[in-house]
């Protein structure tokens, strides 16, 4: 469970810090349903830019933000639906859009989910500690954003091979940046540096791979938005058949726990890179899918609820990135597939991990032979905005994207997807997936075998799921103290 006992000194310091910086914290109830946000907050949001470094933007940590850069309020969940002519499967596929979060990525929600219990209990001291955000992608962006609003010194920790845009943004808001050797697959390098930094009591590490606040935020907020999105777009006879998520920190797939509680027949797929099939075969390797952690199983991954493991080829993902973003690719989608220009413009909402999530859905749909009344859902973590340097690198390496490249790319990377490199898990295989945590978390990070067994046998995830209301009470008490 998330430790909610109070550390008085840290709590007093955090209240003082929040007062000085004008911080009011949103509750889980408000992030799930923005209609519960007080009117004075709405009035401030109406004159605040979506990506402004303003504490009021904490209330935009949800899936309901109006898709506008300045002064937007809230509506239904932001979604995009992918037509069958593009995906090659008859079922419906929808995705929640992450671009319309502060920072342009939904990981700001995961970082808030990790931070807020530590803040309102005093386990993290905003006046005396630095916040360390280990990441292979966008988590440290969200953590640095939240830290900046509180005036906290933040340290963004990422492999040196991540996209240039990520490092530039972190430095632009004053975060310290620590680069570890390797690329996105080198999570161990991140973990090694994390342990080094954690040895200093002045550093508080917010480890998204093990902190249940990450899991709980998606269980509460992302799952709620997905269920709402399904109800808003379902046609008579439709069923919510499945959901797929690439497992970076395994936070987002926590939404699947809630989805399966509501819809037990729903199939839940966990995605990874084919070039590093840790879940699928116990394998290892290096890949090019930024934001997807690998070579380990995150502590917060509930393997009991994982029905299928799906590996995607990073070549397919980067090929689709070009199809969706190169001018010739967009012309093909409009002129040959008959998609509207406005809809094709919306494909810039898909970053690399979002494309990978879409490919996972297509592969699941083909395996289960889902039909027109089956709906699959996923998320678009961030947008193509963060990968323009990657597109330029692909152009330099592979040449111009013209002629037959768009139709060939669509045929190969989307329509030609097969049901290879995936596995529907038996009970024993789910248990094996869970047991792989031992080698990272018990041998390297000090977890006990008892703790590992409690995750499988003891209902630890269910206990965490029941903590949102208690955290909301602490948030409301914290806000009341700040207002005095």
N, C-alpha and C positions, 0 to 999 in steps of 0.2 A: 504494500500500500504506500501511498504518498504520505510522508511524515508530516502531520499537521500540528505537532506540539509547538508551543510558542517559545521563542527565544526573545526575552524582553528587550535586551539591549539593541539587538539588530532591528526589532520591530520599531522601537522608538526612533532609531536613526532613519529607517525607511519612511516613516510618517513625516519626519522633518524634511527629508529629501523631496518627497512628493509635494509637500507644501511649497517649498522653495521653487519648484519647477512647474507648479500648476497641474500636477498629474492627478487625474481621477481614473480609476480602473474599471473597465467593463466586466460584468459578470458573465458566466456561461449562459445564463438565461437571456441576456441581452445580445450576446454574439449569435445565439440560435435564432432569436426573434428580435430584430432591431426596433420593432414597434414598442418595445419596453424601454427604449432609451429615453431619458428625460428630455423635455422640450428645450431647456437651456443648452444642452449639448447639441441638439439638432440645429439650433440657431447658430451656434459657432461653426458647425460643419458646413452650413450653407454658404459660408464665406471663406472656407479653407480649402486649399488644393489637396487633391488626393495623396500626393507624394510629398507634401510639406512636412518638415520636421517640427510638427506641432503636437503636443500631448493629446489634443482632442482626437487626433487620428487613431489613437488606440481603439476608439469606438468604430473604426472602419475595419477592424480585424474580424471580418465575416465575409460570407459569400454573396451578400445582398447589395453591395454597393452599386449605385448607378454608374454605368460605364462612361464616366466623364472625368476629365482631369481636374475640374474646378467646381467646388460647391455642390457636388452631388450628394443626394441623401440615399434612400434605400427603396428597393423594389423586390421583385422575386429573385431567386438565385440566378446568377449569370451563367447561362449554358449555351453550348453550341451543339447542334445535331449534325451528324455526318451522313450524307445521302448514300444509298446503296450503289449508285453509279460510280462513286469514288472508292468505297470500301470493298466492293465486290461481294458483299454478304447481304442477304435479304433482311436481317434483323435491324432494329434501330439501335444506334449507338449515340449516347449523349455524353457530354463532359462539362463539369463545372470549370469555370474560367478563373485562373489565378492572377491574371494581370491586374485585375481591378482591386487588389489589396494594396495597402501602403507597401512600398518597396517593389511593387510589381510582381510579387510572388506570394503564394499562400503559406510559405514557410514562416512568415512572420507570425502566423497563428501558432505553429508548433513551438516557436521560441517563446511566445507569450505563455503557452501552456506549461512550459518548463519553468519559466521565470516567476509567474504570479504566485504559486504556492510558496515558493521560497521567500518571496517579498513580503507577503501578508503574515507569515509566521516568524520572520526575522532570521531564518536560517541563512539567508544571504544578507549581508550588511552593505547597503548601497553607499555608505560614507567611508567604509574602511576596506572594502574589497574591490578587486577588479573582476569583471565578468568575462570568462573565457568560453568561446563558442566554437568547439571543434566541428568541422563540417567537410563534406565533399561537394558542396554546392551552395545552396541558397540559405541554409539554416543560419550561418553566421551573418548574413545580410539582415535577416529579421532580428537576430539577437543584437547586432550593432545598432539597429534602428531603435529598438526598445531601450537599450542602454543610453543612447544619446538623449532620449526624451527625459530620462531620469538624471542626467548629468553624471552617469557612471562611466568610468574608464573601461572600455571594452577591448578584447583581443580576439580578432577573427583568425581562426586557424584553418588553413586549407592547403592541399597539395599544390606545389608550384606550377603544375601543368594545367590548372583550371583556366577558363577563358579570361582574357585581359579585362573585360568589362566588370567582372566581379571584384577584382582587386582595386580597380580605379574607383568604383563606387564606395567601397569600404574606406579608402583613404579620403574620399571627398567629404565624408561626414566625421572625420577625425578618429576613426577606429585604428588602433594598432593592428598591423597585419603580420602574422607569422606564417611563413611558407615552409611546408615540409617536402621532402624529396618525393618525386614521382608524380603520377597523374591521378585521375579520379579513382582508380582501382586500388590505390595504395592507402587503404584505411589504416593499416597497422602503423605506418609512419605517423599518421595523425594521432593514433592512440598513444604511441611512444612519447610524442611531444606533450600530449595531454597529461600523462603521468608525471612528466618532468615539471610542468607548470603547476600541477596540483600539489606538489611537495611544498610549495610556498603557501602558507595560510592566508596570505593576502589575495590569492587567486581563488575564485569560486568557479568551478568547471560545470557548465551546463551541457551534459553529454546527452545529445538527442537519441543516441543508440540505446541508452539504458534508462532514461528518465521517463517514468510513467505519465508525466504531465503531457508529453508529446502524444502518447497513445490516447489519453483521455480527451485531449482537445479534438482530435479527429473523431473519436467515438461519439462525442457530444455534438460538435459543430458541423463537421463535414458530413457525417451520416444524416443529420437532420436536414441539411440542405439537399442532399441527394434524394431523400424520400419526398421532400417538397417538390423538387424538380420533376420527379417521376409523376406525381399527382397532377402537376401543371400541364404536362404534355402527353399524358397517356390517352390513347384512343380506346373505344370499347373493345374489350377482349384482350387488351395488352397485359402482359405480366412483367414484373421486374425480375429478369432471369439471372443476371450475373453482374459482377463488378470486378475490375482488374486494376492492379496498382503495381508499378515498379517499386521494389523494396530498397530504397536508399537506407533510411534509418528505420524503416518499417513502421513509421508513425501513421502515414496516410492509410495504410491497410487496416489500421485500428478501426476505421469507419466500418469495415466489414463485420466486426463483432456486433455492432448495433444493427446493421442491415440483416444479419442472419438471425438475430433475436426477433425482429419484426417479420422477416420472410425466411423461414427455415429452409425453403427449397432453393434459395438463391445460391449460385455457385460463386465462390470467391477465388480469384486467381492472383498469384504472386509472380511478378515479373523480374527478370534479371538479364544481363547480357549473355548471349551465347558464348562469347569469347571468355567468359569467366563464370561457368555454370556451377556455382557453389551450392545452391539449393538442389539443382537438378541431378548432379552427379558427384557432389563433394569436390568439384574441380576448382581450379584457380586460373588466373590469367590477367591480361591487361586489355582494357576496352576503351572506347571513345564516347561513352554515354555519360555525360556530366551529370552529377547529382545522384547517381545510383551507387550506393556503397556495396562492397562485395568482399570476397575472401573471408567472410564471417557471417554468422546469423545474429542480427541484433537481439539484445536481451528482451526488448519489448515486442518482438514478433510472436503473436499467438498462433503457433503452428497447428493447434487443435482445429482452428477455424479455416485453415488453408486447404481448399479442395484441389487446387491445381497449381503446378509450377510451370511457368512459361518462359522459355529463353528466346530472346530476340537478337537478330544479327545486327550489330552496330552499323554494318554497311547498308542495310535496309533503312535504318533510321536516318542516317545522314543523306541517303539518296532521296528520301521523302522530304527532308529539310530543304534540299535544293528545289525539288518539285514545287513545294509550297511557297518558296520565296524568290526564286529566279523569275525574271519577267517572262521568259519563254515558257516556263512551267505554268505560270498563271494564265497566260494566253491559251495554252492547251486546255486547261481546266474550263475556261470560259467557252472557247470556240468548238472544242471537240466533245466535251462532256455536257455542255449546255448549262453549266452552273453560272449563277449571276455574278457580276463583277463585285457587288457588295459582299456577297457571301465569300467569294474567293479572297477578298481583302481580309476577311476575318481569320484566315489561316495563319496570319502573323501572330495570332494568339497562342500558337503552339510552339513551345520551345522543344529542346531535344527530349526531355523526359516525358513531355506531353505526347509527342509523336510515338514514343516507345509504349506509352499506355494505350494509345489507339491501336497500335499493332498487336498488343496483347489481347485486346478485345476482339480483333478480327480473327486471331488464331483460336481463341476460345469459341467464338461463334461457329467457326468451321468444324471444330472438334465435336461440339454438341449438336450441330445441325440446327441452330436456332433459326426460327422463321420470322415472318413479318410482324407477328404479335409479341415477339420477345424483345425486351429492351435490355441493353447493357450500358453500364455507366462507369465513368472514370473521372480523373481530374487532369487539368492542364496546370502543372505546377507553376510555370512561368511562361514567358512569351519569347518569340524569336528576337526580340530587341536585345536580349542578353547574349546572342550568338552571332552577331554580324561579323565578328572577327573570324569565327569558325567557317562561316559561309565564304568569306574572302579566301581563307586558307584552302578550302575545297576547290574553289575556282582556280586558284593558282596551281594546285596539284593535279586536278583532273581536266582542266581546260574549260572553255566556254560551254554553257549549258544551252545548246541550240539544236536545230535540226530534229533528229529522231530521239534525242535525249529525253524529252518529256514523256512521249508515249511509251518509250522503252522503260523509263524509270517507273512509270505508273504500273505497267504490266509486270515488271520484275519485283518491285519492292512492295506493292500493295495487292494487286490482283493475283499475283503468283504466290502469295504466302501459303505455306502448307502447315499441316498439323504435326510436323516433326519438331524435335527439341521442346517437347512439352510432356507433362506426365500428370495424370489424375491420381491423386494420392490415396492410398489405403491408410487405415489406422496405423499400421506398423510404419509406413513411410512418413506419416506425420510425426510419429514419435522419433524416428531417426532424424528428421529435420530439427526437432527440438533438441535432441541430444548433441547436435553439432555445436550448440552454444557452449558446451563444457570447455572446449578447447580455447575459446577466447575469454569467456567470462569467469570461469573457475580457475583455469591455469594461469591466466594473465592479469585478471582484474580483481581478484580477491573475493569473488562471489563464492558462496558455499554450495556444496552438493544439495544440502537441505533447501536452500533458496531455489536452486534449479528445479528440484522435484516439486516444490510448492507451486511453481509456475504451471506445471503440468497436472498435478494431482490435487492441489490445495485450493483451487478457486481464487488465486491471487488476482487474476484479471477481473473477475466478477467483483471482487472487493474494491478495486480501483474504480470500476464503473459506477459504484455507488457513492463516490466521494465528491461529485460535482456540486451537490447542494451544500455540503459542508464548506467547500472552498468559496462558494458564493456568499455564504454567511460571513466568512472571514473578510472577503473583499468589501462587503457592505460596512462591516465594522471599521475596516481600514479607511474607507472613504469618509465615514462619519468623523473619524479622528482628524483626518486631513482638513475637513471643512470647519473644524472648531477654531 
